Amino acid sequence: MAQAHPSCRIILFKRNIADARQTRSLLAESTALCAAGSFRCVDLEGGIVDRLRDALAPTPSAQAVARAAQATGNSGLVREHGELVARAVTVFGFNTTLAPVLDLALPASAAVMGTRAAASSASGVVEFARSFLAGLAAHGVAGCGKHFPGLGGGSLDSHLETPAIHRSYQELWSEDLFPYRELHRELPMVMVSHAAYPTLRAEIFPQPRLLSGSPPSCANASAIAESFFPTILKWAGF
């Protein structure tokens, strides 16, 4: 007899989703051999990254919501946005959305990130993400911070090419990594980017894994994650 796999995780993309009934049926079938409580993931940030757009309705982008909250002085709009996303994904049978984006809205990445990044400042990103995650959690939906350690300084689409992000260690630590440091107790999970960081020499990090085509002395996101997370968890008392 087949047994449940404890580490089973399912992610569906736009091409897999027709409507709520079909999607719930597909998830039920695909998770039949998964342990209870397994992750059923969909990528719904709002704006240009919205896998439920055609099956449900478009959801506003993080940047649009953040700007509306700032313009109106109504910070509750961000939590409402999180709750809206949570209700949408649960209707379709998901329990996890791959959001929020924690990248900074910097000029270098404006053409690539578009309206996915909520704010240009690290504190603004934290403010948005904290409220958004609270909205998700209110409906039992897990979020995912991305794209560690930060794509704000990249000018290439990392789905197609490997961006080389020329951010110093100090810039990364004080700006790009600030949301991860501040939200480490509130982030159910983190997505690591596909990027290279030429200004960060590989010898800073233990046994770095280098991306294909990257210079030998160039650290990548995985190497930075291997160094960062044990450090931050120890610092936080875990």
N, C-alpha and C positions, 0 to 999 in steps of 0.2 A: 504494500500500500504506500502511495506517495505521502511524504511528510512535508509539513510546512517548513519553509526555509526561513530562518530567523532574520536574515539580513536582506530580505527581498525588498526592492524599491521599484516603483513603477512611475514613469513619466510619459505623458501623452503630449503630442504636438498638434498643431492646428489640423493637419491632414488626417488625424485620428478621430476628430471630433465633428459630429454632425448635429446632434442635439442632446438634451439632457438625458433622455431615456436611453438612447444608444450608448452614450458615454458611460452611464452608470452600469449598464449591462456589460460593456467591454471591461470596465474596471473590476466588476465582480468576477468575471471569467479569468482575467489576468492575475488577480490577486488571490485566487482560490487556493494556491499552494504557498501563500505568504503567511507569515505569523501575524497574529492579531496586532493591530496598531502599526502596521507597515506604512511607509510613506507613499502616498498617491499624489504625485506632483504635476503641476501645470505652471507654465510661465505666464503669469498675468501681473504685469507691473501697472498697466494702464498706458494709454497713448499708443505708441507704435509697437509695443510688445504686449500683445493681448490675444492669446490663443482662443478666446471665447468670443471674439468680436463678431464673427459671422453667425455664430449659433445663438448669441444672446443680444448684445448691444455694445457699442464702443464704450470704454471706460476712460475717463480723463487721465492725462499723464501726471506723473509726480510733480513735474515742474509747474504745470498749470494749476494744480491744487495748491502747491506751496505759495505761488504768487497770489492766488486768490485769497488764501488765508492771511497773507501779509497785507494785501490791499484793503481787506475788509476788517482786519483786526480780529477775525474769528478763527482762532487756532483750532477750534473743534472741527473745522472742515477736514483736517488731515486725518483725524481719527475716524471721521465719517467715511472718508475715502477708503481707509483700511477695512472698515466694516462692510462697505459696498463690495470690495474685492472678495472678502471672506464669504459673504452670502452668495456671490456668484459662483465661487469655486465649490462650495458645499452643495449647492443645487445640482452640480454635475457629478458629485461623488468624490471630489478631491479633498484632501486634508492639509495640503501644503502648496503654497505658491512661492515661486522663486523670485521673491521681492522682499525688501526694497533694494534699489540700487544705492550703494554708499559711495559711489565715485563723485568727485568734485566736478562741478560744472565749470571747467577751465577753458580758456580760449583754444588751447591746442586740440581739444577733443570735441569742440562744439559741432563740427560738421558730422562727426561720427555718432556721438551720444544723443544729439538733438535734445529732446525734452525729457529724456529718461532720468537725468540727474536733477535732483530737487533744488540744490543750492550750490553756490560757488565757495562758500565758507564751510569749514569742517563743523563748526557749531550749528550752522543752519541745516546741514545734513543730519546731524544728530537729533536736532529738534524735530525734523520731519519724520525720521525713521522711528523714533521713540513713540510718537503718537500713532503712526501707521501700524507698527507692531502691536500696540495696545488694541487697536481696532480689530486686527486679525485674531488676537488671543481671545477677545471677547466672544468670538464665535468658534473657538477651538481649532483655529487654523494656524499652522506653523509658517513662519516666514523664513527667508534666507537672505543674509546680507551678501552683497556682491559688488564689485569683482575684486577680491583681495589680491594684492595690497593696494590697488587703485589704478584705474584706467584714465583718470582725469587728465594726465599729461600725455596721452597717446593720440596720435593723429590717424592711425590705421584701424580698420575694422578687424578685431581679433578673431572673428569668425572666418575671415578669409586670409589674413596675413598675421605675422607676429610683430606687433608694434614694439619699437624700442622706446622706452619711456625714460627720458633723461631727467630724473628727479633725484636730488641728493638724499642721502640717508636722513638728514635732518628734516628735509621737506616731507619725506614719506612719514617719518615718525610723528612730527608735530601736526601735519595736515591730513594726508591720505589715510594714515592708520589711526588717527584720532577717533573716528566713529567706531572702529572695532574695539579700541581700548575702552571707550565710554559705554558701549552697548554689550560688552562681553557677557553680561548676565541675562541679557534680554534677547540675544540672537540664538534661536534654536539650532541654526547651522550657518555655514559660510561657504560660498562658492569661490574657488581660486581661479584667477584669470589665466589667460594664455598670453603672456607678455614677457619681454626681457627688459632688464634694468641695467644698462651698460655702466652707469656710474657707481653701481654697487658691486664691488669686487667679490668674486666668488669665495675668496678666502675668509670673508667675514662670516660665512655660513658653513655649518658642518655638513660635509658630504653633499654638496649641492648637485641637483640634477639639472643638466644643461639642455636647453631646447635645441632641436636640430637647426643648424645654421647659425646659432648664436656664437659669439666669440668665446673662447675658453675661459676668459676671466669675467664673463658676464653672468650675473645671478639672475635666475628666473623666479616666477611667483611661487613655485613649489618649494624652492630652497628657502625663500624668505618665510614662507609659512612654517617650515620645519623649525626655524629659529624663533619666530615670533610667538607662536601659540604656547609652547612650553614656558617661555619667559613670562608672558602675560598671565597665564594661569597660575604660575607660581607666585607672581606679584600680587594676584588677587586672592591668594590664600587657598587655592584648590589643592 
